[in-house]
Amino acid sequence: MIFRSTLAATILLAGTAFAAAQTFVVTPEQETVVREYVKTNPVVVERPSNFELIVGAIVPDVLKPGELADNALEQKYQYVVMDGRTVLIEPKTRKVVYIID
C-alpha cells in the first residue's frame, strides 16, 4: 500500500515537472514584436517531408534558422517560417518551443 502511494506520488510529480518544462509563454505584446520582426526579416524554409511541425520537435540540422532580435523576447531564440507559420526554436536543443499561426 505504501509502495503504491509512493509510486503514484512520484509519477504525479514527474508529470508535473515535465509539463512545467514544456511550458513556454509568449505574451500578446511579445508575439506582436516577433511577428513584426519576422515580417521584415523572414527566414522561410521548406518543411522536410519527414518532419512534423509540433512543439517539442527537434528542428533538423539542414534548416538554418535566423536569430531573433534581443528585444523580441527575454531570452535568445531562433526562428524560421515554415508552412506559413513562425516557429520559435531554442538554440541549444533546436527544439520547437512556440508556433505562431
N, C-alpha and C positions, 0 to 999 in steps of 0.2 A: 504494500500500500504506500509506504513512504517513497519507495523507488519510483512508482508511477507518478506521484505528486512532484517529485524532484525532476523527473524526465519531462513532465508536462510544463513545468515552470521554465526549464531550460529551453525547450522548444519555443515557448511563447516569447521569452526574452531574445532568443536568437532571431526569431521572425521579426520582432520589433526593431532590433538593431539593423537587420537587413533592410527593412522598409525605410528607416531613417537614413541609411546610407544611400538609398536610391532617390531621395527627395532632393530636387533642385528647383528653387523658387526664383522666378523672374517676375518682377513687379510689372504692372502695365506701363509704367514710365520707362523702365529699362527695356522692355520689349519694343517700345516706340523708338528709343535711341538705337537699338540693334537693327531694327527694320530700316531706319534711315541710313545708317552706316553701310549696311549690306546693299541697299539700293544704289548707293554711289560707288561702292567697291565690291561688285559681285564676283564671287568665285564659283562659277557654275561648273558642276561636274556631272558626268553621266553615271547613274547608279549601276553598279555591276549586277549582272543578272542573278548572281547567287547571293546578293546582299539584301537582307530585309531591313528596311528603314524603320527601326523602333528604338526607343530609349533603352540604353544598355548595350546596344550592338557596338561591336568594335569596327571602326572605320578601317577599311583595307589600306595598306601602305601605299598602294598605287595612287590613291587620291591625295592631292596636295591641298590641304585647307589653308585659308587665309587667317591672319591674326586679327582679332577684334581690337579696336582702339581701346586704350587704357581706361577711358571714361565711360565705356559702354556698360561694363559690369564691374563688380567689386574685385573679381579675380580675372586673370588672363585666360581667355578661351579662344579656341579656333572656330572657324565656321566654314560651311560650304552651302551652296544652294543646290539641292538635289530634288528632282521631281517637282520643281516649283516651290519647295519648302526650304526655309532656312534651318539648318541643322547646327546646333552648338555642340562643340566637341571639347572634352577635357584633354589638354595636350599630352600629358604624361601617359595616360592609359589609352588614348584615342577612342574613348567611349563616347557615344552619343548621350548627352545629358539633357537636351531640351530640343524640341522641334516646334518651330513657329510655322503655322499654316498660312 
